[in-house]
Amino acid sequence: MLRFIFIGLPLLLLFLLAVAFGALNKQPIPFDFLLGQITLPVSVLTGMFILLGFLLGLASMLARQVALKSENRKLRKQIVSRESADA
């Protein structure tokens, strides 16, 4: 239950805010890429950038998690080698 309060509820509120934002912002705006231009609604463009930020944050968290697991494995091996040397 506590997990839902700290994770699920904020995500639900963020989703409802995104739906409200999308419903109120249907104006198309031009978006310039390096090679071209596309016209998208404000809500779609905002959603794309939020998704991009989420994916970048997720990638950085996963990279840190992999580094920590590697360090943890290394430290466990050191502990085992020291325990076997002491015995």
Buried (B, 14 or more C-beta within 10 A) or exposed (E): EEEEEEEEEEEEEEEEEBEEEBEEBEEEEEEEEEEEEEEBBBBBBBBEEEEEEEEEEEEEEEEEEEEEEEEEEEEEEEEEEEEEEEE
